[in-house]
Amino acid sequence: MTRDRALHILGLPPGASTEEARAAFRKAVKQLHPDARGGVPADAFQRVLEAWRTIEAKTERPALRPHAERSVTVDAFSARTGAPVQVDTPRGPVRIPLPRRAVSGQRLRLAGLGPAREDGSFEDLILILDVAPPPPLGSALRDFVRDFSRQSRPA
């Protein structure tokens, strides 16, 4: 859908500003929302939503400031229990507690522990967790667990 078509759906002339489109969208949503008006067909409401998404997608937005990202591998026990781990940052090593039941791919933000900016302040550091699988049980430990589970069963 083009921006002009989206503006037409909202009842605005081509070239209308984003602020005018936002006001027209809000007014249309109040009139067409299925919860507000029981008998209004959902098609009209969906067309208004699609028109707004088109206008919003074509609006210039300021670029987001990139964060420094670093992948860090943690053992499964620390990830499960939320134990503290040591992480090397541009400002030196720090010890941080993991959230309990942390999973691979989870992102943690360390405020002000990233690289230095030109003004002397520090960016945030985003840690991307990689949880290492636990090591396989050795044969002696495996035998102990098997024997223990046999002894623990009620007769």
MARMIRO-787746 format. One record per residue (C-alpha): chain; residue number from 0; residue in one letter; x, y, z. Coordinates in Angstrom, 1 decimal. Layout:
! residues N
{mol: A&seq: NUM&type: A&east: X&north: Y&up: Z}
...
//
This chain:
! residues 155
{mol: A&seq: 0&type: M&east: 0.0&north: 0.0&up: 0.0}
{mol: A&seq: 1&type: T&east: 1.3&north: 3.5&up: -0.8}
{mol: A&seq: 2&type: R&east: 1.4&north: 6.3&up: 1.6}
{mol: A&seq: 3&type: D&east: -1.2&north: 8.3&up: -0.5}
{mol: A&seq: 4&type: R&east: -3.6&north: 5.3&up: -0.5}
{mol: A&seq: 5&type: A&east: -3.2&north: 5.0&up: 3.3}
{mol: A&seq: 6&type: L&east: -3.9&north: 8.7&up: 3.8}
{mol: A&seq: 7&type: H&east: -7.0&north: 8.3&up: 1.5}
{mol: A&seq: 8&type: I&east: -8.3&north: 5.4&up: 3.8}
{mol: A&seq: 9&type: L&east: -7.9&north: 7.7&up: 6.8}
{mol: A&seq: 10&type: G&east: -9.8&north: 10.4&up: 4.9}
{mol: A&seq: 11&type: L&east: -6.9&north: 12.8&up: 4.4}
{mol: A&seq: 12&type: P&east: -5.5&north: 14.4&up: 1.2}
{mol: A&seq: 13&type: P&east: -2.2&north: 13.3&up: -0.3}
{mol: A&seq: 14&type: G&east: 0.7&north: 15.0&up: 1.4}
{mol: A&seq: 15&type: A&east: -0.9&north: 15.2&up: 4.8}
{mol: A&seq: 16&type: S&east: 1.6&north: 15.3&up: 7.7}
{mol: A&seq: 17&type: T&east: 2.2&north: 12.3&up: 10.0}
{mol: A&seq: 18&type: E&east: 0.7&north: 14.3&up: 12.9}
{mol: A&seq: 19&type: E&east: -2.6&north: 14.7&up: 10.9}
{mol: A&seq: 20&type: A&east: -2.5&north: 11.0&up: 10.0}
{mol: A&seq: 21&type: R&east: -2.0&north: 10.1&up: 13.7}
{mol: A&seq: 22&type: A&east: -5.0&north: 12.2&up: 14.7}
{mol: A&seq: 23&type: A&east: -7.2&north: 10.7&up: 11.9}
{mol: A&seq: 24&type: F&east: -6.1&north: 7.2&up: 12.8}
{mol: A&seq: 25&type: R&east: -7.0&north: 7.7&up: 16.5}
{mol: A&seq: 26&type: K&east: -10.4&north: 9.1&up: 15.5}
{mol: A&seq: 27&type: A&east: -11.0&north: 6.2&up: 13.1}
{mol: A&seq: 28&type: V&east: -10.0&north: 3.6&up: 15.7}
{mol: A&seq: 29&type: K&east: -12.4&north: 5.0&up: 18.3}
{mol: A&seq: 30&type: Q&east: -15.2&north: 4.8&up: 15.7}
{mol: A&seq: 31&type: L&east: -14.4&north: 1.4&up: 14.2}
{mol: A&seq: 32&type: H&east: -12.9&north: -0.6&up: 17.1}
{mol: A&seq: 33&type: P&east: -15.0&north: -3.8&up: 17.5}
{mol: A&seq: 34&type: D&east: -15.1&north: -3.4&up: 21.3}
{mol: A&seq: 35&type: A&east: -16.4&north: 0.1&up: 21.0}
{mol: A&seq: 36&type: R&east: -19.1&north: -0.5&up: 18.4}
{mol: A&seq: 37&type: G&east: -20.5&north: -4.0&up: 18.4}
{mol: A&seq: 38&type: G&east: -21.9&north: -4.1&up: 14.8}
{mol: A&seq: 39&type: V&east: -18.9&north: -2.6&up: 12.9}
{mol: A&seq: 40&type: P&east: -17.4&north: -5.1&up: 10.4}
{mol: A&seq: 41&type: A&east: -13.8&north: -6.0&up: 11.3}
{mol: A&seq: 42&type: D&east: -12.7&north: -5.3&up: 7.7}
{mol: A&seq: 43&type: A&east: -13.0&north: -1.6&up: 8.1}
{mol: A&seq: 44&type: F&east: -11.0&north: -1.7&up: 11.3}
{mol: A&seq: 45&type: Q&east: -8.3&north: -3.9&up: 9.7}
{mol: A&seq: 46&type: R&east: -8.0&north: -1.5&up: 6.7}
{mol: A&seq: 47&type: V&east: -7.4&north: 1.5&up: 9.1}
{mol: A&seq: 48&type: L&east: -4.8&north: -0.5&up: 11.0}
{mol: A&seq: 49&type: E&east: -3.0&north: -1.4&up: 7.8}
{mol: A&seq: 50&type: A&east: -3.1&north: 2.2&up: 6.6}
{mol: A&seq: 51&type: W&east: -1.5&north: 3.4&up: 9.8}
{mol: A&seq: 52&type: R&east: 1.2&north: 0.7&up: 9.7}
{mol: A&seq: 53&type: T&east: 2.1&north: 1.9&up: 6.2}
{mol: A&seq: 54&type: I&east: 2.3&north: 5.5&up: 7.2}
{mol: A&seq: 55&type: E&east: 4.3&north: 4.7&up: 10.4}
{mol: A&seq: 56&type: A&east: 6.7&north: 2.5&up: 8.4}
{mol: A&seq: 57&type: K&east: 7.4&north: 5.2&up: 5.9}
{mol: A&seq: 58&type: T&east: 8.1&north: 7.8&up: 8.6}
{mol: A&seq: 59&type: E&east: 11.7&north: 8.8&up: 9.1}
{mol: A&seq: 60&type: R&east: 13.0&north: 7.8&up: 12.5}
{mol: A&seq: 61&type: P&east: 16.3&north: 8.7&up: 14.1}
{mol: A&seq: 62&type: A&east: 18.9&north: 5.9&up: 13.9}
{mol: A&seq: 63&type: L&east: 19.4&north: 4.0&up: 17.1}
{mol: A&seq: 64&type: R&east: 22.8&north: 4.2&up: 18.7}
{mol: A&seq: 65&type: P&east: 24.5&north: 0.8&up: 18.4}
{mol: A&seq: 66&type: H&east: 25.5&north: -1.0&up: 21.5}
{mol: A&seq: 67&type: A&east: 28.6&north: -3.0&up: 22.0}
{mol: A&seq: 68&type: E&east: 27.7&north: -6.7&up: 22.1}
{mol: A&seq: 69&type: R&east: 29.7&north: -9.6&up: 23.4}
{mol: A&seq: 70&type: S&east: 29.0&north: -13.3&up: 23.5}
{mol: A&seq: 71&type: V&east: 29.8&north: -15.0&up: 26.8}
{mol: A&seq: 72&type: T&east: 29.7&north: -18.7&up: 27.5}
{mol: A&seq: 73&type: V&east: 28.5&north: -19.8&up: 30.9}
{mol: A&seq: 74&type: D&east: 28.2&north: -23.3&up: 32.3}
{mol: A&seq: 75&type: A&east: 24.8&north: -25.0&up: 32.7}
{mol: A&seq: 76&type: F&east: 24.9&north: -25.0&up: 36.5}
{mol: A&seq: 77&type: S&east: 25.5&north: -21.2&up: 36.7}
{mol: A&seq: 78&type: A&east: 22.8&north: -20.6&up: 34.2}
{mol: A&seq: 79&type: R&east: 20.3&north: -22.7&up: 36.0}
{mol: A&seq: 80&type: T&east: 21.0&north: -21.4&up: 39.5}
{mol: A&seq: 81&type: G&east: 21.7&north: -17.7&up: 38.7}
{mol: A&seq: 82&type: A&east: 25.3&north: -17.9&up: 40.1}
{mol: A&seq: 83&type: P&east: 27.6&north: -14.9&up: 39.5}
{mol: A&seq: 84&type: V&east: 30.0&north: -15.2&up: 36.7}
{mol: A&seq: 85&type: Q&east: 33.1&north: -13.1&up: 35.8}
{mol: A&seq: 86&type: V&east: 32.9&north: -11.1&up: 32.5}
{mol: A&seq: 87&type: D&east: 35.6&north: -9.2&up: 30.8}
{mol: A&seq: 88&type: T&east: 34.4&north: -5.7&up: 29.8}
{mol: A&seq: 89&type: P&east: 36.2&north: -2.8&up: 28.2}
{mol: A&seq: 90&type: R&east: 36.4&north: -1.3&up: 31.7}
{mol: A&seq: 91&type: G&east: 37.9&north: -4.4&up: 33.2}
{mol: A&seq: 92&type: P&east: 36.6&north: -7.7&up: 34.6}
{mol: A&seq: 93&type: V&east: 33.3&north: -7.6&up: 36.6}
{mol: A&seq: 94&type: R&east: 31.3&north: -10.2&up: 38.4}
{mol: A&seq: 95&type: I&east: 27.6&north: -10.2&up: 37.5}
{mol: A&seq: 96&type: P&east: 24.8&north: -12.5&up: 38.8}
{mol: A&seq: 97&type: L&east: 23.0&north: -14.3&up: 36.1}
{mol: A&seq: 98&type: P&east: 19.2&north: -14.4&up: 36.1}
{mol: A&seq: 99&type: R&east: 18.0&north: -17.8&up: 37.4}
{mol: A&seq: 100&type: R&east: 17.2&north: -20.3&up: 34.5}
{mol: A&seq: 101&type: A&east: 19.2&north: -18.2&up: 32.0}
{mol: A&seq: 102&type: V&east: 19.1&north: -19.6&up: 28.4}
{mol: A&seq: 103&type: S&east: 21.3&north: -19.4&up: 25.3}
{mol: A&seq: 104&type: G&east: 20.5&north: -16.3&up: 23.3}
{mol: A&seq: 105&type: Q&east: 19.3&north: -14.3&up: 26.3}
{mol: A&seq: 106&type: R&east: 20.6&north: -10.8&up: 26.3}
{mol: A&seq: 107&type: L&east: 21.8&north: -8.9&up: 29.4}
{mol: A&seq: 108&type: R&east: 22.4&north: -5.2&up: 29.4}
{mol: A&seq: 109&type: L&east: 25.3&north: -3.9&up: 31.5}
{mol: A&seq: 110&type: A&east: 24.8&north: -0.2&up: 31.8}
{mol: A&seq: 111&type: G&east: 27.9&north: 1.9&up: 31.3}
{mol: A&seq: 112&type: L&east: 30.3&north: -1.0&up: 31.0}
{mol: A&seq: 113&type: G&east: 30.9&north: -0.8&up: 27.2}
{mol: A&seq: 114&type: P&east: 33.5&north: 1.0&up: 25.2}
{mol: A&seq: 115&type: A&east: 34.2&north: 4.7&up: 25.9}
{mol: A&seq: 116&type: R&east: 32.5&north: 7.4&up: 23.9}
{mol: A&seq: 117&type: E&east: 34.2&north: 10.6&up: 22.6}
{mol: A&seq: 118&type: D&east: 32.7&north: 12.6&up: 25.4}
{mol: A&seq: 119&type: G&east: 34.3&north: 10.3&up: 28.1}
{mol: A&seq: 120&type: S&east: 31.1&north: 8.5&up: 29.1}
{mol: A&seq: 121&type: F&east: 30.7&north: 4.8&up: 28.5}
{mol: A&seq: 122&type: E&east: 28.2&north: 2.9&up: 26.3}
{mol: A&seq: 123&type: D&east: 26.2&north: 0.0&up: 27.5}
{mol: A&seq: 124&type: L&east: 27.5&north: -3.5&up: 27.0}
{mol: A&seq: 125&type: I&east: 25.0&north: -6.2&up: 25.8}
{mol: A&seq: 126&type: L&east: 26.0&north: -9.7&up: 26.8}
{mol: A&seq: 127&type: I&east: 24.6&north: -12.5&up: 24.7}
{mol: A&seq: 128&type: L&east: 24.6&north: -15.7&up: 26.7}
{mol: A&seq: 129&type: D&east: 25.7&north: -19.1&up: 25.4}
{mol: A&seq: 130&type: V&east: 24.9&north: -21.8&up: 27.9}
{mol: A&seq: 131&type: A&east: 27.3&north: -24.7&up: 27.5}
{mol: A&seq: 132&type: P&east: 25.8&north: -28.2&up: 27.9}
{mol: A&seq: 133&type: P&east: 26.9&north: -30.0&up: 31.0}
{mol: A&seq: 134&type: P&east: 29.7&north: -32.5&up: 30.6}
{mol: A&seq: 135&type: P&east: 28.7&north: -36.2&up: 30.2}
{mol: A&seq: 136&type: L&east: 28.7&north: -38.2&up: 33.4}
{mol: A&seq: 137&type: G&east: 31.7&north: -40.4&up: 33.9}
{mol: A&seq: 138&type: S&east: 31.2&north: -44.2&up: 34.2}
{mol: A&seq: 139&type: A&east: 31.8&north: -44.2&up: 37.9}
{mol: A&seq: 140&type: L&east: 29.3&north: -41.4&up: 38.6}
{mol: A&seq: 141&type: R&east: 26.8&north: -43.0&up: 36.2}
{mol: A&seq: 142&type: D&east: 27.1&north: -46.3&up: 38.1}
{mol: A&seq: 143&type: F&east: 26.7&north: -44.5&up: 41.4}
{mol: A&seq: 144&type: V&east: 23.5&north: -42.7&up: 40.2}
{mol: A&seq: 145&type: R&east: 22.0&north: -46.0&up: 38.9}
{mol: A&seq: 146&type: D&east: 22.8&north: -47.9&up: 42.1}
{mol: A&seq: 147&type: F&east: 21.5&north: -45.1&up: 44.3}
{mol: A&seq: 148&type: S&east: 18.2&north: -44.9&up: 42.3}
{mol: A&seq: 149&type: R&east: 17.7&north: -48.7&up: 42.8}
{mol: A&seq: 150&type: Q&east: 18.3&north: -48.4&up: 46.5}
{mol: A&seq: 151&type: S&east: 16.0&north: -45.4&up: 46.8}
{mol: A&seq: 152&type: R&east: 12.9&north: -47.2&up: 45.3}
{mol: A&seq: 153&type: P&east: 10.3&north: -48.4&up: 47.8}
{mol: A&seq: 154&type: A&east: 9.9&north: -52.2&up: 48.1}
//
